[in-house]
Amino acid sequence: MKLKDKVIVVTGGSSGIGAACVREFAKEGAKVVAASNQEADGKALAEELTMAGKDVRFVVCDVSREESVAGLVGEAKEAHGRIDGVHCNAGVWGQGKVGDFSEAEWDRIMGVNVKGAFWLAKHTVPVMEKATGGVFLVTTSVAAHIGFPSHALYCASKAALEALIRCLAVDHAGKLRVVGICPGTIDTPMLAASCAGWDKPVEELYAEVEKRIPVRRLGQPEDLARAAVFLMSDEAGYINGTSLVLDGGTMALPPW
């Protein structure tokens, strides 16, 4: 087991990539504290894995609120006495060009995607530093590197995370590893939501996208989860201050 007895906190841990990572971390022996604002789904996942003999608990958390993040970290410490790894995965999406967004929409997307990561780092980094160190893993996106049409705010939020990874790695050198996992087109509820309003069914849109990805398929949450296990493990001990791209070759495509 690559993560045996490691205590790992996962935000956005009730669906999509987060849920897959909770499952995979637990499978590899970790003690997982999953957090999300989707209470019913989170509790159901934790109960399922607990019944299967895994050490998984669920905490309701709104990562955009510092006091909620502090409460999550407090519960993890109370339950296990330490934190060995953090997967900062909670994220939201919004479609539009810069002129389409209100201040409320800015606050919603940046509040979860960027502020949430900042609060999580603020409250977990000192805990890991006081112990024997740890790994801070952030889910970013190829949207940080590509100018996706009508994704201005989402792209900006993900680019901010890439910068935060580098800064955290430098500021906490020798004590923490800080890494990103950078997904491309992954078959998640968020991807399905992004297809709303098109004049084609989701299945047809997915089929068209698959033809344009060099590996000729959408990514699955499990693809990300297996990579996340590696990045959390000691096997990835020299990977720091950077992101691992899992996009099936999308960013290698020329514009013709």
C-alpha atoms as a printed R data frame, in Angstrom:
    type eleno elety resid chain resno       x      y       z
1   ATOM     1    CA   MET     A     1   0.000  0.000   0.000
2   ATOM     2    CA   LYS     A     2   1.601  3.239  -1.173
3   ATOM     3    CA   LEU     A     3  -0.211  5.435   1.349
4   ATOM     4    CA   LYS     A     4  -0.511  3.104   4.330
5   ATOM     5    CA   ASP     A     5  -1.581  4.976   7.489
6   ATOM     6    CA   LYS     A     6  -1.091  8.419   5.933
7   ATOM     7    CA   VAL     A     7  -3.752 10.931   7.000
8   ATOM     8    CA   ILE     A     8  -5.048 12.726   3.906
9   ATOM     9    CA   VAL     A     9  -7.617 15.525   3.700
10  ATOM    10    CA   VAL     A    10  -9.534 15.799   0.411
11  ATOM    11    CA   THR     A    11 -11.761 18.758  -0.445
12  ATOM    12    CA   GLY     A    12 -14.423 18.392  -3.108
13  ATOM    13    CA   GLY     A    13 -14.383 14.767  -2.032
14  ATOM    14    CA   SER     A    14 -17.987 13.788  -2.737
15  ATOM    15    CA   SER     A    15 -18.139 13.503  -6.540
16  ATOM    16    CA   GLY     A    16 -16.087 13.382  -9.730
17  ATOM    17    CA   ILE     A    17 -12.311 13.514  -9.347
18  ATOM    18    CA   GLY     A    18 -12.509 14.066  -5.588
19  ATOM    19    CA   ALA     A    19 -14.642 10.998  -4.930
20  ATOM    20    CA   ALA     A    20 -12.374  8.854  -7.111
21  ATOM    21    CA   CYS     A    21  -9.349 10.083  -5.158
22  ATOM    22    CA   VAL     A    22 -11.013  9.362  -1.817
23  ATOM    23    CA   ARG     A    23 -11.636  5.798  -3.001
24  ATOM    24    CA   GLU     A    24  -8.112  5.323  -4.339
25  ATOM    25    CA   PHE     A    25  -6.388  6.878  -1.313
26  ATOM    26    CA   ALA     A    26  -8.407  4.610   0.982
27  ATOM    27    CA   LYS     A    27  -7.625  1.588  -1.201
28  ATOM    28    CA   GLU     A    28  -3.916  2.383  -0.809
29  ATOM    29    CA   GLY     A    29  -4.206  2.389   2.982
30  ATOM    30    CA   ALA     A    30  -4.709  6.067   3.788
31  ATOM    31    CA   LYS     A    31  -6.906  7.431   6.557
32  ATOM    32    CA   VAL     A    32  -9.052  9.845   4.558
33  ATOM    33    CA   VAL     A    33 -10.968 12.886   5.744
34  ATOM    34    CA   ALA     A    34 -13.240 13.841   2.848
35  ATOM    35    CA   ALA     A    35 -14.841 17.283   2.767
36  ATOM    36    CA   SER     A    36 -17.515 18.845   0.591
37  ATOM    37    CA   ASN     A    37 -20.596 21.024   0.696
38  ATOM    38    CA   GLN     A    38 -22.552 18.111  -0.835
39  ATOM    39    CA   GLU     A    39 -23.494 16.546   2.471
40  ATOM    40    CA   ALA     A    40 -25.689 13.660   1.316
41  ATOM    41    CA   ASP     A    41 -23.236 12.423  -1.316
42  ATOM    42    CA   GLY     A    42 -20.262 12.824   1.006
43  ATOM    43    CA   LYS     A    43 -21.858 10.909   3.853
44  ATOM    44    CA   ALA     A    44 -22.972  8.145   1.494
45  ATOM    45    CA   LEU     A    45 -19.455  7.724   0.119
46  ATOM    46    CA   ALA     A    46 -17.872  7.668   3.573
47  ATOM    47    CA   GLU     A    47 -20.418  5.142   4.832
48  ATOM    48    CA   GLU     A    48 -19.869  2.895   1.804
49  ATOM    49    CA   LEU     A    49 -16.096  2.865   2.255
50  ATOM    50    CA   THR     A    50 -16.298  2.465   6.022
51  ATOM    51    CA   MET     A    51 -18.529 -0.578   5.569
52  ATOM    52    CA   ALA     A    52 -15.846 -1.953   3.252
53  ATOM    53    CA   GLY     A    53 -13.277 -1.669   6.041
54  ATOM    54    CA   LYS     A    54 -11.650  1.621   5.004
55  ATOM    55    CA   ASP     A    55 -10.865  4.498   7.359
56  ATOM    56    CA   VAL     A    56 -12.879  7.325   5.799
57  ATOM    57    CA   ARG     A    57 -14.855 10.075   7.463
58  ATOM    58    CA   PHE     A    58 -16.790 12.987   6.000
59  ATOM    59    CA   VAL     A    59 -16.891 16.638   7.085
60  ATOM    60    CA   VAL     A    60 -19.208 19.278   5.663
61  ATOM    61    CA   CYS     A    61 -17.112 22.220   4.509
62  ATOM    62    CA   ASP     A    62 -17.478 25.399   2.472
63  ATOM    63    CA   VAL     A    63 -13.898 26.045   1.381
64  ATOM    64    CA   SER     A    64 -14.637 29.670   0.500
65  ATOM    65    CA   ARG     A    65 -15.132 30.417   4.222
66  ATOM    66    CA   GLU     A    66 -12.002 30.435   6.367
67  ATOM    67    CA   GLU     A    67 -13.821 29.396   9.526
68  ATOM    68    CA   SER     A    68 -15.257 26.368   7.748
69  ATOM    69    CA   VAL     A    69 -11.805 25.294   6.531
70  ATOM    70    CA   ALA     A    70 -10.368 25.805  10.010
71  ATOM    71    CA   GLY     A    71 -13.129 23.568  11.354
72  ATOM    72    CA   LEU     A    72 -12.306 20.864   8.825
73  ATOM    73    CA   VAL     A    73  -8.634 20.921   9.766
74  ATOM    74    CA   GLY     A    74  -9.523 20.840  13.448
75  ATOM    75    CA   GLU     A    75 -11.677 17.753  12.970
76  ATOM    76    CA   ALA     A    76  -8.924 15.983  11.032
77  ATOM    77    CA   LYS     A    77  -6.401 16.736  13.787
78  ATOM    78    CA   GLU     A    78  -8.819 15.653  16.503
79  ATOM    79    CA   ALA     A    79  -9.523 12.372  14.720
80  ATOM    80    CA   HIS     A    80  -5.961 11.432  13.772
81  ATOM    81    CA   GLY     A    81  -3.554 13.767  15.582
82  ATOM    82    CA   ARG     A    82  -1.791 14.855  12.410
83  ATOM    83    CA   ILE     A    83  -2.154 15.506   8.670
84  ATOM    84    CA   ASP     A    84   0.259 13.923   6.184
85  ATOM    85    CA   GLY     A    85  -1.311 15.040   2.924
86  ATOM    86    CA   VAL     A    86  -3.857 17.445   1.542
87  ATOM    87    CA   HIS     A    87  -5.649 17.209  -1.776
88  ATOM    88    CA   CYS     A    88  -7.043 20.647  -2.563
89  ATOM    89    CA   ASN     A    89  -9.612 19.586  -5.125
90  ATOM    90    CA   ALA     A    90 -12.825 21.569  -4.572
91  ATOM    91    CA   GLY     A    91 -13.724 23.627  -7.620
92  ATOM    92    CA   VAL     A    92 -16.570 25.305  -9.477
93  ATOM    93    CA   TRP     A    93 -17.042 26.394 -13.066
94  ATOM    94    CA   GLY     A    94 -18.706 29.278 -14.853
95  ATOM    95    CA   GLN     A    95 -19.075 30.084 -18.534
96  ATOM    96    CA   GLY     A    96 -18.587 33.494 -20.102
97  ATOM    97    CA   LYS     A    97 -16.322 36.217 -21.421
98  ATOM    98    CA   VAL     A    98 -15.107 38.942 -19.072
99  ATOM    99    CA   GLY     A    99 -18.113 41.140 -19.764
100 ATOM   100    CA   ASP     A   100 -20.549 38.410 -18.787
101 ATOM   101    CA   PHE     A   101 -19.608 38.101 -15.134
102 ATOM   102    CA   SER     A   102 -21.038 39.908 -12.147
103 ATOM   103    CA   GLU     A   103 -19.143 40.565  -8.948
104 ATOM   104    CA   ALA     A   104 -21.182 37.814  -7.306
105 ATOM   105    CA   GLU     A   105 -20.065 35.316  -9.939
106 ATOM   106    CA   TRP     A   106 -16.458 36.454  -9.532
107 ATOM   107    CA   ASP     A   107 -16.743 35.912  -5.779
108 ATOM   108    CA   ARG     A   108 -18.288 32.463  -6.251
109 ATOM   109    CA   ILE     A   109 -15.656 31.087  -8.643
110 ATOM   110    CA   MET     A   110 -12.606 32.764  -7.147
111 ATOM   111    CA   GLY     A   111 -13.930 32.111  -3.647
112 ATOM   112    CA   VAL     A   112 -13.971 28.349  -4.133
113 ATOM   113    CA   ASN     A   113 -11.155 27.811  -6.619
114 ATOM   114    CA   VAL     A   114  -8.564 30.274  -5.314
115 ATOM   115    CA   LYS     A   115  -9.542 31.493  -1.876
116 ATOM   116    CA   GLY     A   116 -10.463 27.942  -0.923
117 ATOM   117    CA   ALA     A   117  -6.972 26.738  -1.811
118 ATOM   118    CA   PHE     A   118  -5.425 29.637   0.071
119 ATOM   119    CA   TRP     A   119  -7.416 28.973   3.257
120 ATOM   120    CA   LEU     A   120  -6.660 25.271   3.064
121 ATOM   121    CA   ALA     A   121  -2.940 25.952   2.750
122 ATOM   122    CA   LYS     A   122  -3.039 28.501   5.579
123 ATOM   123    CA   HIS     A   123  -4.546 26.017   8.003
124 ATOM   124    CA   THR     A   124  -2.925 22.736   6.934
125 ATOM   125    CA   VAL     A   125   0.647 23.771   6.129
126 ATOM   126    CA   PRO     A   126   1.531 24.654   9.768
127 ATOM   127    CA   VAL     A   127   0.075 21.335  10.934
128 ATOM   128    CA   MET     A   128   2.197 19.355   8.476
129 ATOM   129    CA   GLU     A   129   5.315 21.422   9.169
130 ATOM   130    CA   LYS     A   130   5.071 20.783  12.907
131 ATOM   131    CA   ALA     A   131   4.991 17.071  12.227
132 ATOM   132    CA   THR     A   132   7.298 15.383   9.735
133 ATOM   133    CA   GLY     A   133   6.252 17.323   6.651
134 ATOM   134    CA   GLY     A   134   3.753 16.302   4.028
135 ATOM   135    CA   VAL     A   135   2.352 16.790   0.568
136 ATOM   136    CA   PHE     A   136   0.022 19.565  -0.567
137 ATOM   137    CA   LEU     A   137  -1.622 18.512  -3.849
138 ATOM   138    CA   VAL     A   138  -3.778 20.883  -5.904
139 ATOM   139    CA   THR     A   139  -6.148 20.032  -8.755
140 ATOM   140    CA   THR     A   140  -5.525 22.655 -11.424
141 ATOM   141    CA   SER     A   141  -6.548 22.340 -15.098
142 ATOM   142    CA   VAL     A   142  -5.224 22.673 -18.627
143 ATOM   143    CA   ALA     A   143  -7.474 25.750 -18.536
144 ATOM   144    CA   ALA     A   144  -4.558 27.416 -16.722
145 ATOM   145    CA   HIS     A   145  -2.512 27.129 -19.925
146 ATOM   146    CA   ILE     A   146  -5.064 27.335 -22.766
147 ATOM   147    CA   GLY     A   147  -7.361 30.212 -23.680
148 ATOM   148    CA   PHE     A   148 -10.601 28.256 -23.749
149 ATOM   149    CA   PRO     A   149 -13.412 30.272 -25.389
150 ATOM   150    CA   SER     A   150 -15.877 31.727 -22.870
151 ATOM   151    CA   HIS     A   151 -13.900 30.456 -19.885
152 ATOM   152    CA   ALA     A   152 -12.267 33.731 -18.822
153 ATOM   153    CA   LEU     A   153 -12.911 33.505 -15.092
154 ATOM   154    CA   TYR     A   154 -12.395 29.762 -14.772
155 ATOM   155    CA   CYS     A   155  -9.091 29.944 -16.658
156 ATOM   156    CA   ALA     A   156  -7.929 32.831 -14.487
157 ATOM   157    CA   SER     A   157  -8.735 30.922 -11.312
158 ATOM   158    CA   LYS     A   158  -6.826 27.840 -12.421
159 ATOM   159    CA   ALA     A   159  -3.809 29.897 -13.503
160 ATOM   160    CA   ALA     A   160  -3.738 31.408 -10.018
161 ATOM   161    CA   LEU     A   161  -3.466 27.920  -8.560
162 ATOM   162    CA   GLU     A   162  -0.437 27.120 -10.705
163 ATOM   163    CA   ALA     A   163   1.285 30.213  -9.305
164 ATOM   164    CA   LEU     A   164   0.299 29.310  -5.748
165 ATOM   165    CA   ILE     A   165   1.873 25.863  -6.143
166 ATOM   166    CA   ARG     A   166   5.225 27.400  -7.055
167 ATOM   167    CA   CYS     A   167   5.106 29.911  -4.205
168 ATOM   168    CA   LEU     A   168   4.180 27.328  -1.582
169 ATOM   169    CA   ALA     A   169   6.950 25.010  -2.772
170 ATOM   170    CA   VAL     A   170   9.513 27.802  -2.355
171 ATOM   171    CA   ASP     A   171   8.187 29.193   0.923
172 ATOM   172    CA   HIS     A   172   8.049 25.792   2.599
173 ATOM   173    CA   ALA     A   173  11.084 24.159   1.014
174 ATOM   174    CA   GLY     A   174  12.561 21.282   2.961
175 ATOM   175    CA   LYS     A   175   9.350 20.698   4.879
176 ATOM   176    CA   LEU     A   176   6.628 20.170   2.287
177 ATOM   177    CA   ARG     A   177   6.249 19.028  -1.266
178 ATOM   178    CA   VAL     A   178   3.699 21.041  -3.208
179 ATOM   179    CA   VAL     A   179   2.471 19.620  -6.486
180 ATOM   180    CA   GLY     A   180  -0.384 20.009  -8.930
181 ATOM   181    CA   ILE     A   181  -2.414 17.564 -10.929
182 ATOM   182    CA   CYS     A   182  -3.574 19.182 -14.152
183 ATOM   183    CA   PRO     A   183  -6.504 17.408 -15.843
184 ATOM   184    CA   GLY     A   184  -7.745 17.870 -19.368
185 ATOM   185    CA   THR     A   185 -11.210 16.728 -20.449
186 ATOM   186    CA   ILE     A   186 -12.451 14.402 -17.703
187 ATOM   187    CA   ASP     A   187 -15.830 12.676 -17.611
188 ATOM   188    CA   THR     A   188 -17.277 14.331 -14.507
189 ATOM   189    CA   PRO     A   189 -20.517 16.076 -13.507
190 ATOM   190    CA   MET     A   190 -18.749 19.417 -14.093
191 ATOM   191    CA   LEU     A   191 -17.988 18.453 -17.696
192 ATOM   192    CA   ALA     A   192 -21.614 17.452 -18.240
193 ATOM   193    CA   ALA     A   193 -22.769 20.790 -16.805
194 ATOM   194    CA   SER     A   194 -20.523 22.637 -19.255
195 ATOM   195    CA   CYS     A   195 -22.454 21.030 -22.126
196 ATOM   196    CA   ALA     A   196 -25.760 22.598 -21.111
197 ATOM   197    CA   GLY     A   197 -27.324 24.832 -23.732
198 ATOM   198    CA   TRP     A   198 -25.738 23.177 -26.755
199 ATOM   199    CA   ASP     A   199 -27.982 22.029 -29.612
200 ATOM   200    CA   LYS     A   200 -26.550 18.489 -29.444
201 ATOM   201    CA   PRO     A   201 -26.988 15.771 -26.820
202 ATOM   202    CA   VAL     A   202 -24.132 15.265 -24.372
203 ATOM   203    CA   GLU     A   203 -23.272 11.858 -25.829
204 ATOM   204    CA   GLU     A   204 -22.776 13.332 -29.289
205 ATOM   205    CA   LEU     A   205 -20.656 16.179 -27.944
206 ATOM   206    CA   TYR     A   206 -18.484 13.726 -26.018
207 ATOM   207    CA   ALA     A   207 -18.002 11.582 -29.129
208 ATOM   208    CA   GLU     A   208 -16.811 14.615 -31.090
209 ATOM   209    CA   VAL     A   209 -14.401 15.650 -28.341
210 ATOM   210    CA   GLU     A   210 -12.983 12.137 -28.066
211 ATOM   211    CA   LYS     A   211 -11.986 12.228 -31.738
212 ATOM   212    CA   ARG     A   212  -9.864 15.321 -31.086
213 ATOM   213    CA   ILE     A   213  -7.974 13.951 -28.076
214 ATOM   214    CA   PRO     A   214  -4.821 12.086 -29.159
215 ATOM   215    CA   VAL     A   215  -5.598  9.064 -26.947
216 ATOM   216    CA   ARG     A   216  -9.105  9.062 -28.476
217 ATOM   217    CA   ARG     A   217 -11.091  8.984 -25.244
218 ATOM   218    CA   LEU     A   218 -12.189 11.199 -22.401
219 ATOM   219    CA   GLY     A   219 -10.236 11.003 -19.187
220 ATOM   220    CA   GLN     A   220 -11.891  9.208 -16.296
221 ATOM   221    CA   PRO     A   221 -11.744 10.291 -12.644
222 ATOM   222    CA   GLU     A   222  -9.838  7.083 -11.918
223 ATOM   223    CA   ASP     A   223  -7.048  8.234 -14.251
224 ATOM   224    CA   LEU     A   224  -6.558 11.260 -12.020
225 ATOM   225    CA   ALA     A   225  -6.921  9.245  -8.828
226 ATOM   226    CA   ARG     A   226  -4.131  6.822  -9.718
227 ATOM   227    CA   ALA     A   227  -1.831  9.725 -10.562
228 ATOM   228    CA   ALA     A   228  -2.800 11.474  -7.320
229 ATOM   229    CA   VAL     A   229  -1.795  8.391  -5.330
230 ATOM   230    CA   PHE     A   230   1.624  8.470  -6.982
231 ATOM   231    CA   LEU     A   231   2.099 12.183  -6.299
232 ATOM   232    CA   MET     A   232   1.103 11.706  -2.657
233 ATOM   233    CA   SER     A   233   3.460  8.772  -2.225
234 ATOM   234    CA   ASP     A   234   7.151  8.694  -1.360
235 ATOM   235    CA   GLU     A   235   7.808  7.421  -4.891
236 ATOM   236    CA   ALA     A   236   7.232 10.987  -6.115
237 ATOM   237    CA   GLY     A   237   9.666 12.461  -3.621
238 ATOM   238    CA   TYR     A   238  11.568 14.547  -6.190
239 ATOM   239    CA   ILE     A   239   8.473 16.071  -7.808
240 ATOM   240    CA   ASN     A   240   7.896 19.514  -6.337
241 ATOM   241    CA   GLY     A   241   6.690 22.973  -7.366
242 ATOM   242    CA   THR     A   242   5.169 21.771 -10.626
243 ATOM   243    CA   SER     A   243   2.069 20.093 -12.070
244 ATOM   244    CA   LEU     A   244   1.573 16.739 -13.745
245 ATOM   245    CA   VAL     A   245  -0.572 17.154 -16.861
246 ATOM   246    CA   LEU     A   246  -3.118 14.413 -17.580
247 ATOM   247    CA   ASP     A   247  -4.870 15.525 -20.755
248 ATOM   248    CA   GLY     A   248  -4.489 12.611 -23.161
249 ATOM   249    CA   GLY     A   249  -2.209 14.785 -25.285
250 ATOM   250    CA   THR     A   250  -4.629 17.678 -25.724
251 ATOM   251    CA   MET     A   251  -2.045 20.418 -25.291
252 ATOM   252    CA   ALA     A   252   0.207 18.791 -27.893
253 ATOM   253    CA   LEU     A   253  -2.344 19.516 -30.618
254 ATOM   254    CA   PRO     A   254  -1.446 22.103 -33.284
255 ATOM   255    CA   PRO     A   255  -4.116 24.728 -34.150
256 ATOM   256    CA   TRP     A   256  -4.868 23.167 -37.545
